[in-house]
Amino acid sequence: MFLGSFKTFFSGKNRLILPRRFRKELGNEDKFYILLGENGEIWGFDPENWLRLTDNILQSPLSTEEGRVKRLKFFPKAEECILDGQGRFILPQEFMENVNFKEEVLIIGAGDHFEVWDGKLWETQLKRLEEVYGRIS
């Protein structure tokens, strides 16, 4: 389970270090999957949770409009990532065009996945969530 939050700094070379605790959640895998989130963040999934998520989407038949729409809304926003020997991964340029990562980046656990947020955007998101749901941190 992905737990905790980690502050890191974005190098500007589309490269991030995945925290050691999250690398352990991947097990012996050096592969994981990322997906553009809904609010300028990136979601990351280990292979097992990724399969659960994609199986759910693929259950809608391709021959239906719903099945085609689900696939087209999901898969073009997804990529496979490989960790290098130092636990780093490269964000695809297409992702970089859709996120606004500056220097400080937060990698937070969200149970079955992790999320990558720009530090200032995460602060804004927390304030928005607290307005709706009350204090959450």
C-alpha positions as a Python dict, from the first residue, in 0.01 Angstrom:
ca = {
    (1, 'M'): (0, 0, 0),
    (2, 'F'): (132, 344, -92),
    (3, 'L'): (151, 554, 226),
    (4, 'G'): (313, 881, 329),
    (5, 'S'): (430, 1185, 142),
    (6, 'F'): (773, 1281, 18),
    (7, 'K'): (913, 1611, -97),
    (8, 'T'): (1161, 1605, -380),
    (9, 'F'): (1293, 1852, -629),
    (10, 'F'): (1230, 1837, -1000),
    (11, 'S'): (1549, 1848, -1202),
    (12, 'G'): (1387, 1991, -1514),
    (13, 'K'): (1510, 1694, -1719),
    (14, 'N'): (1170, 1523, -1694),
    (15, 'R'): (1325, 1293, -1434),
    (16, 'L'): (1203, 1213, -1082),
    (17, 'I'): (1321, 980, -808),
    (18, 'L'): (1057, 746, -674),
    (19, 'P'): (1090, 726, -294),
    (20, 'R'): (1245, 405, -163),
    (21, 'R'): (927, 315, 26),
    (22, 'F'): (727, 332, -296),
    (23, 'R'): (989, 134, -484),
    (24, 'K'): (945, -139, -222),
    (25, 'E'): (571, -140, -297),
    (26, 'L'): (656, -229, -655),
    (27, 'G'): (826, -545, -524),
    (28, 'N'): (1085, -679, -763),
    (29, 'E'): (931, -487, -1049),
    (30, 'D'): (1117, -197, -1204),
    (31, 'K'): (812, -124, -1415),
    (32, 'F'): (502, 75, -1321),
    (33, 'Y'): (235, 279, -1495),
    (34, 'I'): (149, 647, -1485),
    (35, 'L'): (-167, 828, -1580),
    (36, 'L'): (-245, 1198, -1608),
    (37, 'G'): (-472, 1290, -1320),
    (38, 'E'): (-771, 1519, -1319),
    (39, 'N'): (-616, 1825, -1152),
    (40, 'G'): (-266, 1865, -1294),
    (41, 'E'): (-116, 1570, -1108),
    (42, 'I'): (15, 1231, -1219),
    (43, 'W'): (-108, 900, -1078),
    (44, 'G'): (126, 602, -1050),
    (45, 'F'): (24, 235, -1026),
    (46, 'D'): (206, -88, -955),
    (47, 'P'): (139, -360, -1216),
    (48, 'E'): (-120, -543, -1003),
    (49, 'N'): (-337, -238, -935),
    (50, 'W'): (-290, -123, -1293),
    (51, 'L'): (-433, -452, -1420),
    (52, 'R'): (-734, -417, -1189),
    (53, 'L'): (-798, -66, -1318),
    (54, 'T'): (-756, -150, -1685),
    (55, 'D'): (-957, -473, -1661),
    (56, 'N'): (-1248, -268, -1533),
    (57, 'I'): (-1225, -33, -1833),
    (58, 'L'): (-1184, -317, -2082),
    (59, 'Q'): (-1497, -495, -1956),
    (60, 'S'): (-1712, -253, -2155),
    (61, 'P'): (-1729, -405, -2504),
    (62, 'L'): (-1535, -226, -2774),
    (63, 'S'): (-1838, -264, -2998),
    (64, 'T'): (-2031, -15, -2781),
    (65, 'E'): (-1991, 361, -2773),
    (66, 'E'): (-1938, 345, -2396),
    (67, 'G'): (-1654, 96, -2441),
    (68, 'R'): (-1482, 308, -2705),
    (69, 'V'): (-1521, 629, -2505),
    (70, 'K'): (-1382, 472, -2187),
    (71, 'R'): (-1076, 350, -2374),
    (72, 'L'): (-1018, 681, -2553),
    (73, 'K'): (-1049, 882, -2231),
    (74, 'F'): (-808, 656, -2044),
    (75, 'F'): (-534, 491, -2248),
    (76, 'P'): (-401, 796, -2437),
    (77, 'K'): (-325, 956, -2097),
    (78, 'A'): (-123, 655, -1975),
    (79, 'E'): (238, 540, -2007),
    (80, 'E'): (460, 260, -1885),
    (81, 'C'): (763, 371, -1681),
    (82, 'I'): (1086, 191, -1602),
    (83, 'L'): (1301, 271, -1299),
    (84, 'D'): (1673, 302, -1351),
    (85, 'G'): (1928, 166, -1103),
    (86, 'Q'): (1898, 479, -887),
    (87, 'G'): (1519, 467, -864),
    (88, 'R'): (1461, 742, -1118),
    (89, 'F'): (1206, 752, -1396),
    (90, 'I'): (1148, 985, -1688),
    (91, 'L'): (818, 1160, -1741),
    (92, 'P'): (718, 1160, -2109),
    (93, 'Q'): (722, 1499, -2279),
    (94, 'E'): (347, 1469, -2345),
    (95, 'F'): (293, 1455, -1969),
    (96, 'M'): (518, 1754, -1911),
    (97, 'E'): (301, 1957, -2145),
    (98, 'N'): (1, 1883, -1919),
    (99, 'V'): (153, 1936, -1575),
    (100, 'N'): (313, 2243, -1425),
    (101, 'F'): (600, 2100, -1223),
    (102, 'K'): (836, 2366, -1096),
    (103, 'E'): (1105, 2296, -838),
    (104, 'E'): (931, 2135, -541),
    (105, 'V'): (736, 1820, -616),
    (106, 'L'): (540, 1605, -373),
    (107, 'I'): (497, 1233, -418),
    (108, 'I'): (211, 1119, -199),
    (109, 'G'): (66, 782, -115),
    (110, 'A'): (-300, 727, -198),
    (111, 'G'): (-344, 363, -96),
    (112, 'D'): (-364, 167, -420),
    (113, 'H'): (-156, 424, -610),
    (114, 'F'): (71, 723, -560),
    (115, 'E'): (36, 1075, -693),
    (116, 'V'): (292, 1331, -807),
    (117, 'W'): (200, 1697, -749),
    (118, 'D'): (366, 2031, -796),
    (119, 'G'): (416, 2168, -442),
    (120, 'K'): (211, 2484, -490),
    (121, 'L'): (-66, 2302, -678),
    (122, 'W'): (-88, 2047, -393),
    (123, 'E'): (-132, 2331, -140),
    (124, 'T'): (-415, 2470, -354),
    (125, 'Q'): (-573, 2125, -381),
    (126, 'L'): (-557, 2074, -3),
    (127, 'K'): (-727, 2408, 57),
    (128, 'R'): (-1000, 2319, -192),
    (129, 'L'): (-1055, 1979, -27),
    (130, 'E'): (-1066, 2135, 320),
    (131, 'E'): (-1331, 2382, 206),
    (132, 'V'): (-1548, 2093, 93),
    (133, 'Y'): (-1465, 1819, 348),
    (134, 'G'): (-1309, 2002, 644),
    (135, 'R'): (-953, 1959, 767),
    (136, 'I'): (-798, 1647, 612),
    (137, 'S'): (-434, 1666, 713),
}
